[in-house]
Each structure stands twice: as structure tokens, then as C-alpha cells.
Amino acid sequence: MRLATFDHHGKRLSGAVVGDTVHAFPEGTDLLDLIRRGSQALWDCAAATPAEGVYALGEVTLLAPFLPPTIRDFMTFEGHVEGIARGFGDTVPEEWYAEPVFYFTNPYSVIGTGADVPVPPGCELFDFEVEVAAVIGREGSDLTPEQAREHIIGYTLLNDWSARDLQGREMRVKLGPSKGKDSSTTLGPWLVTPDDLEAYRTPEGFLDLELVVEVNGTKVGGDTLANMAWTFEEMTAHASRGTTVRPGDVLGSGTCGGGGCLAELWGRSGRHDPPPLRPDDTVTITATGLGAITNTVVQGRSPVPVRPARRRP
């Protein structure tokens, strides 16, 4: 089942996507509320959808499927980590192999497919990142990977837009990304329930979904989701260690290898080729079984100045 949130003549609605149509749920139904009520609530709502609330996808504007309370973004593709490290004259650190690390990114910056993406203030090296995200549907703590399978309610595409020059400077403080990462994050085009993807699951538990990214209609990179170093169940178990994952939490796979972002290609070649994203560039990410998300970069605002630190006497 594919579940979407959309705008139709100024009304925000959610519904089930069937072929090239979307079957609207009763007005006022919020997809995040349904996620919090569990998988059965999603199926019950879809089964009760009235026949008159059916719209062609071409006559609605798709929004982000829901607005998540938290977004954990992992780094699970060794090829991506290796390419980025090479740009700094480095190799993949041994610590990366020990456990699936992540950072929290900004849930207030979530947008949907079709939305414009402003260049972050002060950014000259703007980049995309090709990811798939798992969505938590049941609360849980200290889960095993086997238990975690039942806590994932669906999957969606994720584009973690990145200001590489801002990110590079701020991470020298060794705290993690901040303004380099929090301007925009695309989720969409819809939430896909796990049953729709079981045919792509490998014996090791990975999802063998083909990922492709295009800039202005030209393919830039691609990979398979099966190249993740950890499964989403293992990531969920790690995220729940010593704390609680809750319905609506988003767990990003991290950027795929094979050119899943420009920075990886820059690291391998030693030059900014392909060039950083500029206004009017359009980025499209496609994944088997998940659909496609497309966004166009637009001119951003100038940075509001903040003075440097007051140095200690």
C-alpha cells in the first residue's frame, strides 16, 4: 500500500495511492496520526475510503507524506564514506565499521516532491543526497534486530540536501553538521508499506532496490539499497539502544554509493565535477518500488550576519 498526503484546491488531504489515482481518506485525517495508531489503522482507513474521493495524481499536489517528530540520518554505504574520505586525503575510519552511526537532522525543514529548494544562505557548494528512509510505527526500546522488523511501518525516499562548504567548516569543531544540513530535507513521494517491498528482500534481510539520481535529466549516479552495511532492522535496534523509538520517527539510510551525492564524486576526482547545484537545477531521485521525488533549486537568501566569538581574555 502507498500512502500520500496532498493538496487539492487548497485542502490538505491524505489517502491511498492506487495506480495513477489517490483515494482520499475522510477530511481531517492525518497520516502521522494513523501511523501512531498502527498498521491496522492504516489498512482500516484505506478500506473505508469513500468512492467519491478519488483524484488523478496529475490534479493534486503531493506534499511530504507526514511531518516526522525526529529524523535520524545514518551512514551505511561504505562506498559513500570511502569517496567522501578520499576528498580529505583519508580512508574509512575503523570506527565506522563498529556500529551504525547517525546524527539528528531538522524535522522542521521537511518538504515534499515538487517543492522548490532554496540554496542555503552563504552556500557555494550545494549538494543532494540519495537515501531511503524507514519509518517507525511502534514504540520500542532496546530492541533486537529481529524485534525491530515489526516496528517498521513503511519506507520512503529521502533527499538530505547539503551545503558542503558550510558543513566542512562547522565540522572542524567536531560536533557534527548544523547549518550545512538543516535547510531542506525531501521525503516522498509517499509512504510504502513493507508488504509492497518484500519481493525485493534478500536472504540477508536487505532490500534490493535500484537507486538512480538525475540532474537536469542526466544520470549522475546510482546504486542498489542492498549495498547497505546494516539492515534497517539493525539500524532500528541501534537507534533504540538505551532510549525509545516512537511512531513517526524517520531513519535515513545515509547516502548511497556510486555517485549518490556530488561530494563523493568530488572526493574521487579531486575537482568539482559535476559542478555544485545552482538555481534552476532540477534533481530527480528514483527507487524501485518507492517512486520518484523531484525538486528544483532556487535562489536562497543572503546570510544574516552574526559576529565571531568573543575571545577569552
N, C-alpha and C positions, 0 to 999 in steps of 0.2 A: 504494500500500500504506500502511495505517495501522498504526503500531506503538505498543504501550502497555505500561506497567508497572502492575501492580495487586496488590491484596491479596485473597487468597481463603482465608478461615478461618485467618488468621494466617500464611499463606505468601506471601512476596513472589515474584511471577512476572512474566514478560514474555511478550508474544505478539503475534500479528497480529489486528487487528480486521476482522471480516468481517460486514457488516450490523450486526445487533444482538447479535453474539456476539464473543467473543475466543478465539482458538485459541492455547493456551498453548505456549510453547517448553519444552524439557526443563528440569526444575527446576535452578536454579543458573545459568541463562543470564541474563546481564546485558546490557541493551540498549546501554550505553556500550561494553562490550567488543565487541559486534557492530559498532557504529559505527566503532570503531578498526580493525576488520578489513576494513571497506569495504562498499560496496553489495552486492557479490555474496554476502558472508556473510549479509546480511540476507535476501536472496532465497532462498538455500540453506536457511537455518534455517526460513523460513516454509514452504518446500516440503516439509520433512521433519517438520512438526508432526504428532504422532500424533492420530488421530481422537477418542480418548477424552478429550483435554484441551480440551474445548470448553465454555465457560461463557457464559451470558447476561450481557450488560453489567449488567443490573439486580441480579445476585447477586455482583458483585465491587465493590471499592472502588478506583477509579482513583487512582494516585499520579502524581507528576511522571514523565514518560517516562524521564528519566535525570537524574543529578546532574552538571551540567557542571563542567569544571575552571575555566572562565572565562566571564564574561558581559560583553560589550561592549555598551553601550547608546548608540545613535546618536540624532541629532535630524534627521530627514529630511523632516518635514512643515512646509512654510513656514507654513501656516495655524495650526498649533500654536505655532510660535515667535512669530508675529505676535501671537497672542492673549495669550500669557504676557508678551511685551514691553510690550503696551499696559497691563497691570496695573501696570507700573512707570513709566508715562509715557514709554515708549521705543518704538523701532521695531526691526525686524530688523536686526542689525548686518551690515555689508558682509562681515565675516569669515566669517559663516555661509555665504555663497554660494560661498566659495572652495574648501571641501573638506568632506567629511562627518565632522564631529567626533563623538567619543564619550567616555564615561568607563567605567571598570571598576566594576561593582557586585558585591555579595556573593554568591558561589556557594553559601555555606553556608545561605542563607536560602530556598532554593528549596522550594516546596510544590506540591501538585497541586490539581486541581479538587476541590471539596467540602471542602477543609480550612478550618478556622477561621483568621481573620486577626486577631491582637490589635492593638489600637491601640498604636503605639509609645509608650514611656514619655515623658510630658511633652507629647504632641502634642494640639493642639486643632483643627488643620486637616488632617484625614486625607483622602486622595485616592486614586483609581485612575488607571491609565494604560493605554489600549488600544494594544496593539502586536502585531506579528507578528515572529517571530524565524526567522532562517536558522541551520541547524546545519552546522558544518564536518565533512566526512567524510574529507578527505585533507589531509595536511600540505603546506604550501606557503609560500614566501617570495617577496616582490617579484613577486606575480602581476599579470598584466594582467586586466582585466575579462573578456576572452574566456576566459582560462585558468581564472578563478575559477568559472565555471559548473560545471566538472567537480569542484570541491572542495566544493560544497554537496550534502549528502546528504538534507536534508529541511527541513521547516518546521513551526512550532508556534505556538500563541498564547502571548502573554506579557502579564502584568499587573504593571507596575512600581509597586507600592504606594508612596505618597509622603507623608511628613509635611511639609506645605508650610511650616508655621511654623518647624520645626526647620531645614529646608532653606534658607529665606530668611535666617535668622540666620547659619548657618555659612558660606554662600557669600559673605558680605561679606568674608570673609578671602581670597577669590579663589583658593581651592584646588580647589573642587569639592564635590559633595554627599558627605556621610558618613552621620551618623545619620539624616538626613532620608530616606535611601533604602534602608538595608540591613536593615530589619526583616523584610520578606517580598517574594518575587517568585514569582508563579504561572506555571508552564509547563504546557501541556497542551492538550486532554485527551490527545493522542497526537502522535507524530511522523508527518508525512505526507511520503512520498517525492515528489520533483519531478515524476515522470511523472503523478501524480494531478492536478497543477495546471497542466500545460502548456496545457490548453484555455483557461485564463484569461490566458495571457500575451499582452501587447500587442505590436505591431510594434517598439516602443521597448525591450522587454525587461522591462516592469513586470508585476506580477500584479494583475489587476483583480478583487480580492476585496472584497465588501461587508463592512464592519465596523460592528457595532452594539453599543452598551452600554446596559444597563438597570440601574436601581437600584430594588429592590423592585418589579420588574415594569413599571416605567415607563421608556420610552426617554428617555435623556438626550442621546445624541449618536450620530454615525455618519459614516462616510467611506468612501472606497474606497482600497485599498492602492496603486492606480495613481497616486495623488496624491503619492507619494514623490518627492523631488527627485533622488534617486540610486537606482539599482537595487541589489539585494543583491549582485550581482556587482561593481559599482563599490565598494560598501562593503567587501566582502571583499578586493578589491585594495588599498584604502587601509589596511585593518587589517593586511595582510601586509607593508606597506612597511617595509623595514629590520628586520623581525622575522619570526616564524613563526606562522602559524595552524595549529592542530592539531585532530585529530578530537575532537569533543565540544564545541568552542568554540561559544558562542552569540552571535549578532549580532542585537540587537534593532533594529527599525525606528525606534524612537522613537515617541512618542505621535502618533496620527493627529489631524488637524484635525476641525472640525465638532463639537466637544464631546467629544473623546477623553479629556478629563480635566476635573475641576471647575475647576482653576486657570485653564484657558483661558477658561471661561465667566465666571469671576470677573473676569478681566482685561478682558473685553469689556464687562461690565455695570457694573463698579465696585462690586459688592457680592457677598456670599457667598450667591448664589442660583443654583442649588440649594445647600442647606447642606452643610457638610462631613459626611463619613461618621461615623456613630455606631454603637455596639454594636447588634446585631440588623439592621443594614442588610445586604442581600444584593446583590451586584454580579454581573451576568452579561454576559460578552463573547462575541459570536458572530461567526464569519467564514465566508464561503462556502468550502467545501472543507476547512475545518480543524476545524469543530465548534464547541463552546462550553465555556467554563470558568465555574464559578460558585463564589463564596466568600462566606461570611458574616463580617462584622466582629464581634469580641467585645471585651470589656473587656480592656485591657492592664494591665501592672504599673506601679507608681509608679517614677519615675526614682531610681536610686541616686545620691546627691549626690556630686559631685566639686568640690573647691574651685576658685575662679578662679585665674588665673595669678599666680605670684609676680612682681611687677613689678620691673624692673631698677632698682637703686639709682640 
